[in-house]
């Protein structure tokens, strides 16, 4: 089972991939999203977005600055104001 993950900045669509899990730096604390997660929205704080391509895989980390995360029936979309790199 895979989670559809998209990372979007004001400039462009940065990522659109299927992953196992993503840990998001929420303004009220970090949270992890797997496929089938309940729908919700959260604001982001500056911090690491951690992407796991498969269960047990080494994570990839992307620093995000501000924005929103939306989980819905199609997956997880992170709308970041800025990403490092």
PDB file as gemmi writes it, atoms N, CA and C in Angstrom:
CRYST1    1.000    1.000    1.000  90.00  90.00  90.00 P 1                      
ATOM      1  N   UNK A   1       0.839  -1.178   0.000  1.00  0.00           N  
ATOM      2  CA  UNK A   1       0.000   0.000   0.000  1.00  0.00           C  
ATOM      3  C   UNK A   1       0.882   1.238   0.000  1.00  0.00           C  
ATOM      4  N   UNK A   2       0.455   2.262  -0.760  1.00  0.00           N  
ATOM      5  CA  UNK A   2       1.276   3.463  -0.882  1.00  0.00           C  
ATOM      6  C   UNK A   2       0.445   4.709  -0.629  1.00  0.00           C  
ATOM      7  N   UNK A   3       1.118   5.714  -0.117  1.00  0.00           N  
ATOM      8  CA  UNK A   3       0.531   7.025   0.131  1.00  0.00           C  
ATOM      9  C   UNK A   3       0.934   7.950  -1.002  1.00  0.00           C  
ATOM     10  N   UNK A   4      -0.026   8.591  -1.644  1.00  0.00           N  
ATOM     11  CA  UNK A   4       0.289   9.582  -2.677  1.00  0.00           C  
ATOM     12  C   UNK A   4       0.717  10.866  -1.961  1.00  0.00           C  
ATOM     13  N   UNK A   5       1.934  11.325  -2.246  1.00  0.00           N  
ATOM     14  CA  UNK A   5       2.508  12.486  -1.582  1.00  0.00           C  
ATOM     15  C   UNK A   5       2.883  13.544  -2.609  1.00  0.00           C  
ATOM     16  N   UNK A   6       2.446  14.777  -2.353  1.00  0.00           N  
ATOM     17  CA  UNK A   6       2.837  15.903  -3.196  1.00  0.00           C  
ATOM     18  C   UNK A   6       3.395  17.012  -2.322  1.00  0.00           C  
ATOM     19  N   UNK A   7       4.511  17.582  -2.764  1.00  0.00           N  
ATOM     20  CA  UNK A   7       5.136  18.731  -2.111  1.00  0.00           C  
ATOM     21  C   UNK A   7       5.106  19.874  -3.112  1.00  0.00           C  
ATOM     22  N   UNK A   8       4.434  20.959  -2.724  1.00  0.00           N  
ATOM     23  CA  UNK A   8       4.224  22.081  -3.621  1.00  0.00           C  
ATOM     24  C   UNK A   8       4.743  23.363  -2.971  1.00  0.00           C  
ATOM     25  N   UNK A   9       5.441  24.197  -3.756  1.00  0.00           N  
ATOM     26  CA  UNK A   9       5.853  25.530  -3.317  1.00  0.00           C  
ATOM     27  C   UNK A   9       5.163  26.540  -4.234  1.00  0.00           C  
ATOM     28  N   UNK A  10       5.220  27.831  -3.901  1.00  0.00           N  
ATOM     29  CA  UNK A  10       4.621  28.819  -4.804  1.00  0.00           C  
ATOM     30  C   UNK A  10       5.219  28.777  -6.215  1.00  0.00           C  
ATOM     31  N   UNK A  11       6.453  28.315  -6.329  1.00  0.00           N  
ATOM     32  CA  UNK A  11       7.121  28.291  -7.627  1.00  0.00           C  
ATOM     33  C   UNK A  11       6.717  27.103  -8.498  1.00  0.00           C  
ATOM     34  N   UNK A  12       6.506  25.914  -7.852  1.00  0.00           N  
ATOM     35  CA  UNK A  12       6.237  24.725  -8.676  1.00  0.00           C  
ATOM     36  C   UNK A  12       5.880  23.511  -7.822  1.00  0.00           C  
ATOM     37  N   UNK A  13       5.500  22.456  -8.512  1.00  0.00           N  
ATOM     38  CA  UNK A  13       5.300  21.148  -7.900  1.00  0.00           C  
ATOM     39  C   UNK A  13       6.681  20.519  -7.734  1.00  0.00           C  
ATOM     40  N   UNK A  14       7.124  20.333  -6.485  1.00  0.00           N  
ATOM     41  CA  UNK A  14       8.470  19.822  -6.209  1.00  0.00           C  
ATOM     42  C   UNK A  14       8.529  18.301  -6.276  1.00  0.00           C  
ATOM     43  N   UNK A  15       7.499  17.640  -5.757  1.00  0.00           N  
ATOM     44  CA  UNK A  15       7.458  16.171  -5.725  1.00  0.00           C  
ATOM     45  C   UNK A  15       6.033  15.693  -5.941  1.00  0.00           C  
ATOM     46  N   UNK A  16       5.866  14.591  -6.605  1.00  0.00           N  
ATOM     47  CA  UNK A  16       4.595  13.898  -6.714  1.00  0.00           C  
ATOM     48  C   UNK A  16       4.943  12.418  -6.837  1.00  0.00           C  
ATOM     49  N   UNK A  17       4.952  11.728  -5.684  1.00  0.00           N  
ATOM     50  CA  UNK A  17       5.421  10.345  -5.642  1.00  0.00           C  
ATOM     51  C   UNK A  17       4.562   9.518  -4.691  1.00  0.00           C  
ATOM     52  N   UNK A  18       4.652   8.214  -4.844  1.00  0.00           N  
ATOM     53  CA  UNK A  18       4.037   7.286  -3.894  1.00  0.00           C  
ATOM     54  C   UNK A  18       5.088   6.902  -2.864  1.00  0.00           C  
ATOM     55  N   UNK A  19       4.721   6.988  -1.585  1.00  0.00           N  
ATOM     56  CA  UNK A  19       5.654   6.702  -0.498  1.00  0.00           C  
ATOM     57  C   UNK A  19       4.972   5.830   0.545  1.00  0.00           C  
ATOM     58  N   UNK A  20       5.759   5.361   1.512  1.00  0.00           N  
ATOM     59  CA  UNK A  20       5.219   4.584   2.618  1.00  0.00           C  
ATOM     60  C   UNK A  20       4.663   5.492   3.710  1.00  0.00           C  
ATOM     61  N   UNK A  21       5.467   6.511   4.121  1.00  0.00           N  
ATOM     62  CA  UNK A  21       5.070   7.381   5.221  1.00  0.00           C  
ATOM     63  C   UNK A  21       5.802   8.717   5.119  1.00  0.00           C  
ATOM     64  N   UNK A  22       5.148   9.777   5.617  1.00  0.00           N  
ATOM     65  CA  UNK A  22       5.764  11.095   5.690  1.00  0.00           C  
ATOM     66  C   UNK A  22       5.529  11.640   7.093  1.00  0.00           C  
ATOM     67  N   UNK A  23       6.593  12.166   7.710  1.00  0.00           N  
ATOM     68  CA  UNK A  23       6.468  12.846   9.000  1.00  0.00           C  
ATOM     69  C   UNK A  23       6.573  14.340   8.732  1.00  0.00           C  
ATOM     70  N   UNK A  24       5.570  15.074   9.216  1.00  0.00           N  
ATOM     71  CA  UNK A  24       5.390  16.489   8.889  1.00  0.00           C  
ATOM     72  C   UNK A  24       5.598  17.342  10.148  1.00  0.00           C  
ATOM     73  N   UNK A  25       6.327  18.468  10.028  1.00  0.00           N  
ATOM     74  CA  UNK A  25       6.508  19.358  11.180  1.00  0.00           C  
ATOM     75  C   UNK A  25       5.290  20.281  11.368  1.00  0.00           C  
ATOM     76  N   UNK A  26       4.287  19.801  12.056  1.00  0.00           N  
ATOM     77  CA  UNK A  26       3.085  20.594  12.289  1.00  0.00           C  
ATOM     78  C   UNK A  26       3.321  21.671  13.327  1.00  0.00           C  
ATOM     79  N   UNK A  27       2.542  22.736  13.268  1.00  0.00           N  
ATOM     80  CA  UNK A  27       2.705  23.835  14.215  1.00  0.00           C  
ATOM     81  C   UNK A  27       2.379  23.401  15.644  1.00  0.00           C  
ATOM     82  N   UNK A  28       1.590  22.344  15.798  1.00  0.00           N  
ATOM     83  CA  UNK A  28       1.255  21.836  17.137  1.00  0.00           C  
ATOM     84  C   UNK A  28       1.980  20.533  17.446  1.00  0.00           C  
ATOM     85  N   UNK A  29       2.999  20.226  16.654  1.00  0.00           N  
ATOM     86  CA  UNK A  29       3.792  19.021  16.864  1.00  0.00           C  
ATOM     87  C   UNK A  29       3.904  18.205  15.593  1.00  0.00           C  
ATOM     88  N   UNK A  30       4.934  17.377  15.533  1.00  0.00           N  
ATOM     89  CA  UNK A  30       5.135  16.522  14.370  1.00  0.00           C  
ATOM     90  C   UNK A  30       4.030  15.482  14.300  1.00  0.00           C  
ATOM     91  N   UNK A  31       3.662  15.091  13.064  1.00  0.00           N  
ATOM     92  CA  UNK A  31       2.715  14.005  12.870  1.00  0.00           C  
ATOM     93  C   UNK A  31       3.123  13.209  11.645  1.00  0.00           C  
ATOM     94  N   UNK A  32       2.802  11.921  11.675  1.00  0.00           N  
ATOM     95  CA  UNK A  32       3.138  11.035  10.564  1.00  0.00           C  
ATOM     96  C   UNK A  32       1.871  10.610   9.849  1.00  0.00           C  
ATOM     97  N   UNK A  33       1.988  10.458   8.525  1.00  0.00           N  
ATOM     98  CA  UNK A  33       0.846  10.103   7.695  1.00  0.00           C  
ATOM     99  C   UNK A  33       1.175   8.843   6.909  1.00  0.00           C  
ATOM    100  N   UNK A  34       0.293   7.857   7.018  1.00  0.00           N  
ATOM    101  CA  UNK A  34       0.332   6.629   6.227  1.00  0.00           C  
ATOM    102  C   UNK A  34      -0.898   6.605   5.330  1.00  0.00           C  
ATOM    103  N   UNK A  35      -0.920   5.706   4.355  1.00  0.00           N  
ATOM    104  CA  UNK A  35      -2.112   5.558   3.521  1.00  0.00           C  
ATOM    105  C   UNK A  35      -3.322   5.250   4.403  1.00  0.00           C  
ATOM    106  N   UNK A  36      -4.456   5.855   4.088  1.00  0.00           N  
ATOM    107  CA  UNK A  36      -5.676   5.623   4.844  1.00  0.00           C  
ATOM    108  C   UNK A  36      -5.853   6.517   6.051  1.00  0.00           C  
ATOM    109  N   UNK A  37      -4.951   7.488   6.247  1.00  0.00           N  
ATOM    110  CA  UNK A  37      -5.047   8.411   7.386  1.00  0.00           C  
ATOM    111  C   UNK A  37      -6.350   9.203   7.297  1.00  0.00           C  
ATOM    112  N   UNK A  38      -6.921   9.534   8.429  1.00  0.00           N  
ATOM    113  CA  UNK A  38      -8.137  10.343   8.480  1.00  0.00           C  
ATOM    114  C   UNK A  38      -7.875  11.728   7.879  1.00  0.00           C  
ATOM    115  N   UNK A  39      -8.831  12.280   7.151  1.00  0.00           N  
ATOM    116  CA  UNK A  39      -8.653  13.612   6.561  1.00  0.00           C  
ATOM    117  C   UNK A  39      -8.511  14.703   7.623  1.00  0.00           C  
ATOM    118  N   UNK A  40      -7.615  15.640   7.380  1.00  0.00           N  
ATOM    119  CA  UNK A  40      -7.477  16.828   8.220  1.00  0.00           C  
ATOM    120  C   UNK A  40      -6.521  17.815   7.566  1.00  0.00           C  
ATOM    121  N   UNK A  41      -6.477  19.019   8.125  1.00  0.00           N  
ATOM    122  CA  UNK A  41      -5.532  20.040   7.673  1.00  0.00           C  
ATOM    123  C   UNK A  41      -4.751  20.546   8.872  1.00  0.00           C  
ATOM    124  N   UNK A  42      -3.499  20.963   8.628  1.00  0.00           N  
ATOM    125  CA  UNK A  42      -2.659  21.499   9.701  1.00  0.00           C  
ATOM    126  C   UNK A  42      -1.741  22.566   9.128  1.00  0.00           C  
ATOM    127  N   UNK A  43      -1.390  23.531   9.961  1.00  0.00           N  
ATOM    128  CA  UNK A  43      -0.371  24.502   9.577  1.00  0.00           C  
ATOM    129  C   UNK A  43       0.995  23.912   9.906  1.00  0.00           C  
ATOM    130  N   UNK A  44       2.016  24.369   9.178  1.00  0.00           N  
ATOM    131  CA  UNK A  44       3.375  23.868   9.369  1.00  0.00           C  
ATOM    132  C   UNK A  44       4.221  24.888  10.119  1.00  0.00           C  
ATOM    133  N   UNK A  45       5.196  24.368  10.842  1.00  0.00           N  
ATOM    134  CA  UNK A  45       6.246  25.201  11.413  1.00  0.00           C  
ATOM    135  C   UNK A  45       7.503  24.907  10.600  1.00  0.00           C  
ATOM    136  N   UNK A  46       8.514  25.727  10.753  1.00  0.00           N  
ATOM    137  CA  UNK A  46       9.786  25.466  10.084  1.00  0.00           C  
ATOM    138  C   UNK A  46      10.399  24.209  10.682  1.00  0.00           C  
ATOM    139  N   UNK A  47      10.827  23.294   9.820  1.00  0.00           N  
ATOM    140  CA  UNK A  47      11.431  22.062  10.315  1.00  0.00           C  
ATOM    141  C   UNK A  47      11.561  21.011   9.233  1.00  0.00           C  
ATOM    142  N   UNK A  48      12.000  19.814   9.633  1.00  0.00           N  
ATOM    143  CA  UNK A  48      12.254  18.756   8.660  1.00  0.00           C  
ATOM    144  C   UNK A  48      10.987  17.984   8.280  1.00  0.00           C  
ATOM    145  N   UNK A  49      10.796  17.825   6.987  1.00  0.00           N  
ATOM    146  CA  UNK A  49       9.777  16.951   6.428  1.00  0.00           C  
ATOM    147  C   UNK A  49      10.514  15.650   6.118  1.00  0.00           C  
ATOM    148  N   UNK A  50      10.097  14.548   6.714  1.00  0.00           N  
ATOM    149  CA  UNK A  50      10.818  13.290   6.568  1.00  0.00           C  
ATOM    150  C   UNK A  50      10.002  12.321   5.732  1.00  0.00           C  
ATOM    151  N   UNK A  51      10.592  11.844   4.634  1.00  0.00           N  
ATOM    152  CA  UNK A  51       9.895  11.003   3.669  1.00  0.00           C  
ATOM    153  C   UNK A  51      10.507   9.599   3.697  1.00  0.00           C  
ATOM    154  N   UNK A  52       9.650   8.606   3.911  1.00  0.00           N  
ATOM    155  CA  UNK A  52      10.062   7.201   3.891  1.00  0.00           C  
ATOM    156  C   UNK A  52       9.472   6.567   2.636  1.00  0.00           C  
ATOM    157  N   UNK A  53      10.319   6.198   1.681  1.00  0.00           N  
ATOM    158  CA  UNK A  53       9.835   5.642   0.415  1.00  0.00           C  
ATOM    159  C   UNK A  53       9.244   4.245   0.589  1.00  0.00           C  
ATOM    160  N   UNK A  54       9.755   3.490   1.572  1.00  0.00           N  
ATOM    161  CA  UNK A  54       9.263   2.143   1.858  1.00  0.00           C  
ATOM    162  C   UNK A  54       9.448   1.866   3.342  1.00  0.00           C  
ATOM    163  N   UNK A  55       8.707   0.894   3.851  1.00  0.00           N  
ATOM    164  CA  UNK A  55       8.833   0.539   5.266  1.00  0.00           C  
ATOM    165  C   UNK A  55      10.255   0.079   5.549  1.00  0.00           C  
ATOM    166  N   UNK A  56      10.887   0.682   6.564  1.00  0.00           N  
ATOM    167  CA  UNK A  56      12.251   0.334   6.932  1.00  0.00           C  
ATOM    168  C   UNK A  56      13.322   1.008   6.096  1.00  0.00           C  
ATOM    169  N   UNK A  57      12.926   1.809   5.096  1.00  0.00           N  
ATOM    170  CA  UNK A  57      13.890   2.485   4.223  1.00  0.00           C  
ATOM    171  C   UNK A  57      14.538   3.657   4.958  1.00  0.00           C  
ATOM    172  N   UNK A  58      15.727   4.039   4.514  1.00  0.00           N  
ATOM    173  CA  UNK A  58      16.378   5.233   5.034  1.00  0.00           C  
ATOM    174  C   UNK A  58      15.549   6.441   4.617  1.00  0.00           C  
ATOM    175  N   UNK A  59      15.279   7.358   5.537  1.00  0.00           N  
ATOM    176  CA  UNK A  59      14.437   8.504   5.187  1.00  0.00           C  
ATOM    177  C   UNK A  59      15.192   9.575   4.410  1.00  0.00           C  
ATOM    178  N   UNK A  60      14.429  10.339   3.650  1.00  0.00           N  
ATOM    179  CA  UNK A  60      14.927  11.550   2.990  1.00  0.00           C  
ATOM    180  C   UNK A  60      14.340  12.721   3.763  1.00  0.00           C  
ATOM    181  N   UNK A  61      15.137  13.742   4.032  1.00  0.00           N  
ATOM    182  CA  UNK A  61      14.673  14.891   4.798  1.00  0.00           C  
ATOM    183  C   UNK A  61      14.762  16.154   3.945  1.00  0.00           C  
ATOM    184  N   UNK A  62      13.673  16.933   3.971  1.00  0.00           N  
ATOM    185  CA  UNK A  62      13.618  18.216   3.270  1.00  0.00           C  
ATOM    186  C   UNK A  62      13.191  19.261   4.293  1.00  0.00           C  
ATOM    187  N   UNK A  63      13.957  20.329   4.428  1.00  0.00           N  
ATOM    188  CA  UNK A  63      13.605  21.409   5.359  1.00  0.00           C  
ATOM    189  C   UNK A  63      12.527  22.281   4.727  1.00  0.00           C  
ATOM    190  N   UNK A  64      11.408  22.443   5.436  1.00  0.00           N  
ATOM    191  CA  UNK A  64      10.330  23.295   4.950  1.00  0.00           C  
ATOM    192  C   UNK A  64      10.178  24.501   5.872  1.00  0.00           C  
ATOM    193  N   UNK A  65       9.677  25.577   5.299  1.00  0.00           N  
ATOM    194  CA  UNK A  65       9.433  26.799   6.067  1.00  0.00           C  
ATOM    195  C   UNK A  65       8.001  27.233   5.827  1.00  0.00           C  
ATOM    196  N   UNK A  66       7.167  27.093   6.856  1.00  0.00           N  
ATOM    197  CA  UNK A  66       5.789  27.534   6.798  1.00  0.00           C  
ATOM    198  C   UNK A  66       4.938  26.820   5.777  1.00  0.00           C  
ATOM    199  N   UNK A  67       3.635  27.031   5.879  1.00  0.00           N  
ATOM    200  CA  UNK A  67       2.716  26.465   4.915  1.00  0.00           C  
ATOM    201  C   UNK A  67       1.630  25.640   5.573  1.00  0.00           C  
ATOM    202  N   UNK A  68       1.063  24.731   4.797  1.00  0.00           N  
ATOM    203  CA  UNK A  68      -0.051  23.903   5.237  1.00  0.00           C  
ATOM    204  C   UNK A  68       0.147  22.470   4.770  1.00  0.00           C  
ATOM    205  N   UNK A  69      -0.497  21.540   5.459  1.00  0.00           N  
ATOM    206  CA  UNK A  69      -0.554  20.143   5.029  1.00  0.00           C  
ATOM    207  C   UNK A  69      -2.017  19.738   4.994  1.00  0.00           C  
ATOM    208  N   UNK A  70      -2.396  19.037   3.941  1.00  0.00           N  
ATOM    209  CA  UNK A  70      -3.760  18.528   3.828  1.00  0.00           C  
ATOM    210  C   UNK A  70      -3.713  17.032   3.571  1.00  0.00           C  
ATOM    211  N   UNK A  71      -4.436  16.295   4.403  1.00  0.00           N  
ATOM    212  CA  UNK A  71      -4.610  14.864   4.194  1.00  0.00           C  
ATOM    213  C   UNK A  71      -6.051  14.671   3.759  1.00  0.00           C  
ATOM    214  N   UNK A  72      -6.250  13.996   2.617  1.00  0.00           N  
ATOM    215  CA  UNK A  72      -7.599  13.685   2.168  1.00  0.00           C  
ATOM    216  C   UNK A  72      -7.614  12.286   1.571  1.00  0.00           C  
ATOM    217  N   UNK A  73      -8.723  11.921   0.944  1.00  0.00           N  
ATOM    218  CA  UNK A  73      -8.849  10.559   0.425  1.00  0.00           C  
ATOM    219  C   UNK A  73      -7.849  10.239  -0.674  1.00  0.00           C  
ATOM    220  N   UNK A  74      -7.259  11.264  -1.308  1.00  0.00           N  
ATOM    221  CA  UNK A  74      -6.286  11.005  -2.369  1.00  0.00           C  
ATOM    222  C   UNK A  74      -4.850  10.959  -1.862  1.00  0.00           C  
ATOM    223  N   UNK A  75      -4.589  11.392  -0.616  1.00  0.00           N  
ATOM    224  CA  UNK A  75      -3.237  11.344  -0.079  1.00  0.00           C  
ATOM    225  C   UNK A  75      -2.877  12.574   0.729  1.00  0.00           C  
ATOM    226  N   UNK A  76      -1.586  12.906   0.745  1.00  0.00           N  
ATOM    227  CA  UNK A  76      -1.043  14.029   1.515  1.00  0.00           C  
ATOM    228  C   UNK A  76      -0.472  15.066   0.561  1.00  0.00           C  
ATOM    229  N   UNK A  77      -0.915  16.312   0.729  1.00  0.00           N  
ATOM    230  CA  UNK A  77      -0.347  17.427  -0.013  1.00  0.00           C  
ATOM    231  C   UNK A  77       0.233  18.410   0.985  1.00  0.00           C  
ATOM    232  N   UNK A  78       1.515  18.744   0.815  1.00  0.00           N  
ATOM    233  CA  UNK A  78       2.178  19.749   1.639  1.00  0.00           C  
ATOM    234  C   UNK A  78       2.388  20.981   0.774  1.00  0.00           C  
ATOM    235  N   UNK A  79       1.797  22.091   1.198  1.00  0.00           N  
ATOM    236  CA  UNK A  79       1.945  23.371   0.519  1.00  0.00           C  
ATOM    237  C   UNK A  79       2.910  24.200   1.356  1.00  0.00           C  
ATOM    238  N   UNK A  80       4.186  24.176   0.978  1.00  0.00           N  
ATOM    239  CA  UNK A  80       5.231  24.857   1.749  1.00  0.00           C  
ATOM    240  C   UNK A  80       5.512  26.230   1.172  1.00  0.00           C  
ATOM    241  N   UNK A  81       5.683  27.219   2.057  1.00  0.00           N  
ATOM    242  CA  UNK A  81       6.049  28.565   1.609  1.00  0.00           C  
ATOM    243  C   UNK A  81       7.437  28.561   0.963  1.00  0.00           C  
ATOM    244  N   UNK A  82       8.338  27.738   1.529  1.00  0.00           N  
ATOM    245  CA  UNK A  82       9.721  27.671   1.023  1.00  0.00           C  
ATOM    246  C   UNK A  82      10.331  26.337   1.452  1.00  0.00           C  
ATOM    247  N   UNK A  83      11.198  25.783   0.608  1.00  0.00           N  
ATOM    248  CA  UNK A  83      11.976  24.611   1.008  1.00  0.00           C  
ATOM    249  C   UNK A  83      13.456  24.918   0.836  1.00  0.00           C  
ATOM    250  N   UNK A  84      14.276  24.324   1.691  1.00  0.00           N  
ATOM    251  CA  UNK A  84      15.722  24.538   1.611  1.00  0.00           C  
ATOM    252  C   UNK A  84      16.280  23.703   0.452  1.00  0.00           C  
ATOM    253  N   UNK A  85      17.287  24.256  -0.182  1.00  0.00           N  
ATOM    254  CA  UNK A  85      17.953  23.510  -1.238  1.00  0.00           C  
ATOM    255  C   UNK A  85      17.560  23.904  -2.550  1.00  0.00           C  
TER     256      UNK A  85                                                      
END                                                                             
